[in-house]
Amino acid sequence: MSTNVNIFRRIWRFYYEGFTSMTVGKTLWLIILIKLAIMFLVLKIFFFPSFLGGKSSEQKADYVSNELIERSN
């Protein structure tokens, strides 16, 4: 058990020291996170509307089953 803990600790230390010693990399990671936020938060609003928003559980189940049946034919 102690060998597993030691391995995980060494892996954690490796990544932690690598990320803390970055200079340009921190800026690049910030840009990547901003782009992901834009992709998943902003674009979701425009391209993936909520079809099931105001429906009850039973209505949602009926809607999904009808859509699956319609699309399979």
Residue, then its C-alpha position, 0 to 999 in steps of 0.5 A: m500500500s505504501t508503494n502505491v501512495n509513494i507512486f501517486r505522490r511522485i506523480w503529483r509532485f512531477y506535475y505540480e512542479g512542472f506547472t508551477s515552473m511554467t512561464v508561457g505555459k500558464t498563459l497558454w492554459l488560460i487561453i485554452l480554458i477561455k476557449l473551452a468556456i466559450m465553446f461549452l457555455v456560449l455555443k450551447i445556448f445558441f446551438f443546443p436549445s432545451f427541448l425538455g425544459g418545461k415538461s414533466s418527467e412523464q412528458k419528457a419520457d414520452y417525447v424522447s421515446n417518440e423521437l427515438i421511434e420517429r428517427s429509427n424509421 
